[in-house]
Amino acid sequence: MTIRNSLKAALLGLSVICVPLAGTAQAETLRVVKKGTAATLSVPMNRAVVVESDVPFAELSIANPGIADISSLSDRTIYVLGKSPGLTTLTLLDGAGQLITNVDVKVAADVTEFKERLGQILPGERIEVRTANDGIVLSGTVSSSQRLQRALDLAERYAPERVSNLMSVGGVQQVMLKVRFAEMQRTVSKALSSSLALDGAIFGSDVGIDGGTNSLNTSGAVTNAFNGQIPASNDNAGAVLFGFSAGSLRVGLLLEALEQKGVVRSLAEPNLTALSGQEAKFLAGGEYPVPIAQEDGAITVEFKPFGIELNFIPRVVDKDTINLEMMAAVSDIDPTNGISIDGFQIDAFSRRETSTTVEMRDGESFAIAGLIEDNFLDNNRQLPWLGDVPVLGALFRSADYQRAQTELVIIITAHLVTPTRGEALALPTDRIKPPTEQELFLFGRTARGERRVRGAAGEVAQQDFSGSYGYVMD
């Protein structure tokens, strides 16, 4: 008996606990409909909503059973199931056939889980989710294009090919690319040559010898040398002529030396700005005409660009992170490697080009390309057999040495930029103004001096040319 009473008490306590929980679950989907009042009922697709009427009804009807299905649980309670997206009407009638009310039933896709997942994956983003027919509409502002794409990819999981994108990307979406092309060329050339000439009578007969590897191996040069003159055909930087006579024999010795050193420095710093996702192009140089033969024998001209070239596509992927796809090239006209076709002289090009994709943050820099080229050439020319004679063989030998080194570096820096006001912009021409006739003809001045510009433009004009122009760095 005691065990039976204990079991009843336990079951009674369990029922007391379960009743409030059941009431709470029902309250989440319960809708109350009042007599004579138009109402709208939103039902998620493939889910049910319980509707309670404030007055008893005797008859129910649904305009489109394909959109929503209904069944009565009692004379005051209705079970509504969403079947497909759309809008239909639920009608309630009393026992006398009088209209109690019409309820607009709107069935749409269930986006409750999608909103929850969107908040977990992209926290802090102001994205609004709405339903339209059987699709999803996304609106609001996101911080980057990468996060926008993530939201679209997630929405496609819930509504494939039925996602409408009304979102916009906030923040700075303009990128200024600062590129520095630096090229250094160093050349060294050294040459040493000698020539020997003999003229006169030896052993009772006339003899004339001119040998060596440079300027005394022609009869005109030998005649000039014996007359005490340096030969006219001399490309070297220095030449020394020695001559003496031994009886009727005359001897001439010419020593020629050459040493050349050269350094060429080339530097360009193009700056270019583009919107995120859009391509920007830059060319500082020119275009070279190249004749092209056509099938009918006609000749057309095609222009090939040369100089400093820069093409890039920036993409702001996340706040201050920039994905950069770019191509940079440095080219020059090279006549030494040109060709001649049908009377047309076509020059060649020397070209250094790089194409890459990098990712960096605002203000960071990359050395995207580097080229070190080292060319070495050593020549030794001599007369056969005579040049191999020890010591004296140097008079019949010529040697030259050449070395060329080239180094090219391309460094890029990306900045997120915003436009500024027009009065803050300055041009290089704002620094000077044309001279008067008196200053030009009497004093030889080509400029009157610095032109004072007031305001923000004047402050910018006083900066060096390497300063920032036209944009405000964030």
C-alpha angles and dihedrals in degrees: 000000000000091000091051092051091049091051092050090051092051093050091048091052092048092052091050090053095046098048097068090046092053090047090052093051091049093049091061092065103025118115124188119217119199125206116263094008123114112229139183121220121197114204123182115230113265091011133099135231126197114221123197123199121213090220129041116263129204102194137032131193135177120204096215115023089186091069100042136006123212138194132173119241093182139339089284104030128074129189112214121190122192111224109167135359115276146084126275139156130252114204125200121197130185128225092276092053092253119145114254098181146315119238121200106221113203116191117193138161116286106251097166094102091041092055090049093051092044091055091049096048098038107028117185096020116129099227121153119206122205136165125236117186102307096338141078126247118204120197138162136069127301128193098236143009090247092060090046090056091049091054091050092048091052092048090053088061091062099035111020112208090352101092121118116201116211095152125122131205116241129203129046113333101173121094127198115201119204113196126187119199111193122179128173124188123189124184131184125183128177130176136174123185139164136197131195128201129186127188132168143058123315124177091357097306136091119255132183122187129172117175143154134083106279144032104348098062094093127073093236092053092049091052091051091047093053089049089056097255129128109241114261095229099072122136097173128102095237136022132182123192122202122187137170140162130230106189107301092344118099122196126196125187123186122191118191127186134184132187122171130178127180139174125192122188121193123183132169129174111190118181120200133176128205140167117256109277095013126109122240126194132197132184126177108179129045147267125270119213115235120186114231122197116224129207094258092054095258120135120227129183124235120189119223117200121230135176128055111350127184129176122170143162115205123200122190100213103172127004102294097359114110126195108206127196110184148159123204128181140176117200137171136185111260111195093177091072096041126122136217119227123177092336094314116121108211118189124213128230132234107212136180114189138174132186122186148140120231137168124220143154129251110293096009123128136215132196095218099176140021131177127188115182122182120183122186128188127178121180130184120188126181145153113267114266094348092070090056094059110111116254096344090057089074088073089064098041135084127191132183134183128201131180130174126186125188128184124185126182128180117197123183130195123189125206133183106229140184128202120261134207119286096240089061092062122097134188129210088244089063089073097067140028131206117274125244121251090257093053092046101046102029102035101021094234116158094191133032092222136260117344112225113228118189127223129016093332090059091054091050092046090057091058124093119267089254091067127104116279130188099357139068115229116226 
